[in-house]
């Protein structure tokens, strides 16, 4: 049985490496008869690999595309290349593939032998990107560790550094990773605070050992992306506001990131923006720099502050005139 399994892997490797093989070529490579090759091809088909066969003297075998993705067989060089590419995509927030990159990287690193992990680690440690990464970039190794804990419903222990630099120890039941174009967040149940919390991954330092495994909890919201967006764009700030933007929501979304505010379509020509800032001064600048006509819904204090800023700018213009 072991010999047959090894031969099937060798046959799969040959089919993946070359476009077309004749039956005699495969038999010579594997050291078996053409009849054995046909049986092994049938076994691969049973496992979900779409192996196409064409009859006749000029016919042969070809690995085709299937309706589902079967397991792939990678050699050492291919595995290193895939892992490095996934780490790059996960760590640099390539739009649209960040979360998928982390899931795939977690699966790949789980089965990589130690020798390949060392090669990948060396390549990442001694490679300098020409484009400087943001200071709050998430470590791909931390991302995969958190992704594995979410997948396995495994309790996490880590140190967390808040925006003031204060470090605390946290024990959580992790649920999901959520990414924006700039940052990664972990949504988890905080055992000490007995409530759901959102953590910036770049501020997380895992402190294994983790565990035990725990039953999955009911998530805080069906739309976790919106849940995190509300938390990071409004709930953590001293000042919050609701602004009507005089543009369609689709146009506003091109300017307002999920971490800067939550948009709500109001009609064909306007939308509501719920956002936050550390002060009313910062709020005024933030809203004005969006470049859209707007109306303040709440709070009243923001409207008064805009009038104050308007008068200050008018005095500056009068003085320069």
N, C-alpha and C positions, 0 to 999 in steps of 0.2 A: 504493500500500500504506500509506504514511504517513497519507494522508487517511482511509483506511478505519479504521485503528487509532485515530486521533483521534476519529472518529465513534463507534466502539464505546465508547470511554471516556466520551464525552459521553452516549451512550445509557444506559450503566451508571449514571452519575451521576444522570440523571433518574429511573431506576427506583428507585434507593436513596433519593431525596429525596421521592418521592411514592408513595402507596399504589397508585393505579390510574391508568393512562393509556389513552386510546383510541388506535387506530392513527393516526388523522388528527391527533391532538394531537402525537404523537411525530414524525410526518412534518413538521408545521409547524415544530416546535422545531428539528429537525435540517436542514431545508431539503432534504428528499429525498422520494421517492415512498413510498407505503404498501408497495409491493412491496420496496423497499430496506429498509424497517423490518423486514419479515418475515425477510429474509435476515440482517440484523444480529442479530435475536433468535435465529435458529438458530445463528449463530456464538457468541453468548454461552452458549448451552446446551452447545455443544461444549467450551467452556472450563470448564464446571462450574457455571455460574450457572443456578439453577432458575427460569426465566422461565415463568410460567403464562399461558396465553391462553384467553379465553372468547369463543366465536363470537357472531355476531349484531350487530344495530345497537347494542345496549347493552353489548357486550363490550369487552374491552381487554386490556392486559398488566399483569402484576403480578409483582414479584420475590418468590419464595417462599423457604421455608427448605429447605435441602438436607441430605443425609446427611453431607456434608463441608463444611467452611468454605472457600469460595473466597476469592481475594484481595479485600480491601475497598478502596474508593476513598473517601478522606477529603479534604475541603477543608482549608484552612489552619487555620480555627478549630477544626474537629473534631480535627485532628492535635495541636494544642496542648493541647486539653482531655484527650485520651487520654494524652498523654505526661506531663502534670502529675499526672493520677490514678494512673498507674503508678508515678511517682516517689514519690508519697505512700505508696502501698501498700508499695513496696519498702523505703523508708527507715524506716517506722514499724512494721514487723513485724506487719501485719494477719494474724491467724491464718488459716492454710490457703492463702493466696494469695501469700505472699512470694516464693517461688522462681519461680512462674509469672509474677509481675509483672516480675522481673528479666529472664527470658527474653524476654518480650514487649517490654520497654523496649529491650533490646539490639537486637532486630530493627527496631523503629521508628526508633531514633536512627541506625541505619546508613543509612537512606534519607531522613532528614529533610534538607531544604535548609538552608543556613547561616542564612538569614533567620529560619527557625522555631526553630533551635537558640538563636539569640540571644534570641528572645522568651521561650522556655521558661526559659533561664538567668536572665533578668532577673526573671521572675515568681517563681522559686524563691529568688533572692538577696534580694528585697525583700518577701518575705512572712514574717510572724512568726506561728507557730502559738500559739494560746492555751494549749494543753497543752504543757508543757515536755517536749522529747524527752530520752531518756536520754543521758548524756554519752558512752556507748560506741556511739552510733548510727552505723551504717555509711553512708558517703556513697554515694548512688545512682549517681553518675558512676563511682566506683571499682567498685561492684558490676557495672555494665554492662561496664566495661573488663575485669574478671576473667572475666565470663561469656563475652565474645567470645573471650578467650584460651583458655578451656576448650573452647568450641565449635570453634575453629580449630586446636586442638592447637599453640598458639603459645607458645614459651618466654617466661617472664615474668621481669622484673627489677624489684625493689622494695626499699625500705627497710622494715625491720620493727622496731617498738618492743615490747620484751618487758614483762612485768609490773613489772620494776624500772625501766623507762624507758630501758634501754640500747638503742641503735639499731644494727642491723647490716644489711649489704647481702646480699640473697638472690637467687639465680638458681634458678628452679624450672620444672618441667614441670607445668602445672596440670591437674587432673583434674575436680573438681566443686566447686560451692558447696553448702554445707549450712547450713540456717537452723534456729534454735530460736525460741521466742517472744520472746527477748531479743537474740540475737546472730546474726551471720553468720560462717561459717568457710570457709576455702579448704583443700581437701585437695589436696596437691601433692607431687611427688617433688623433694626438695631435692638439687640436684646436688653441693653442697659437702659435705653430710653423708651422701650416698649412701643415703638412706632416705626413707620417707614422713613427711611432717610435716603438722600441722594449724595453720593461722594464723588468728587473729582478724582479720576484714576491717577493723574499725575501727582496727587498728594497722598497716595496710598503706598505704604511700605508693608508688604505681607510679612507676618511673623508666624511661620509654621512651627509645630505641626498643626494642621487644620483638622476639622472633623469634630464630632461624628456626623454621619449623614442624618438629615432631618426631613420630615415630610414637607413638600412644597406648600407655601402659603398662598392664599388668595391675593393676587397683585393689587396694588393701591388704585389702579385704573386700567381700563381696557386699552386705552391709547397711552402707552408709556412714554412715547416721544413727546406728546402734548403735556403729560404730567411733569416730565423733567423740564420742559421748556418753561412752564409756569413757575416752577420752583427756582430755576437759575436766573430767570429774567425779571421776576417781580418779588417773590417771597423773601429773598435774602437782602433786599434793599430797604433803606430807611424811608425813601419816598417812592410811592407808586402812583401811576396815573392811567387813565383811559383816554385815548386820543382818537378822534375821527380823522382819518386820512382821506383826502379827496381824490383818491385813485382806486382802481380795482384791486382786490386782494392779491391777484396774480402779479401785478406790477409791483406792489409793495413788498411781496415776498422775495423779489429779486434784490432788495436792498436790506430788508430786516431779517437778520439771521434768527434761528430758533433760540439762541442764547441771549438775544437782545430784546425779544418781545414775542408776544403771542398775538397772531392776527386772526380776526374773525370777519368773514365776508358779511357785508351789510346790504349790498345792492350792486348793480352793475357799475356804479361809479364811485363807491366809497367802501371803506372797511374800518373796523375798530382795532386799535393797537393797545394792548395792555402791556405796560413796561414798568421798569423801575430804575432808580438811580440813587447814588449816595447823597445827593443834595438837589435842591430845586435848580440851582445854577447849572449843574451838570445835565439835569433833565431838559432844560431849555435848549442848551447846545445840542444835545442828542436829537431832539425832535426837529430843530431847525435844519440841522445838517442832513436830515433824510432827503430834503429837496422837494417835499410835497406841501401843497396847501393843507392846512389842518385846522381842527377845532378842538379845544379842550373840553372834555365831558366832565372829568373830575381829576383832581380836586380843585376847588375854587382858588386855593392859594397859588396854584400854578399859573392861572390866568393873571392874577395880580402880579406875580413875579415876572411874567412876560411883559406886562405894561411897564414895570420898573426898568427892565432891560431895554425896552423900546425907547423910553425917555432918555436913558443913558446914552444910547447910540445916537439919538437925535441931537443931544447936546454936543456929542463928539463931532458930528457932521457940521453943526452950526459953528463950532469953534474953528474947524479946519477951513470953512468957507470964508 
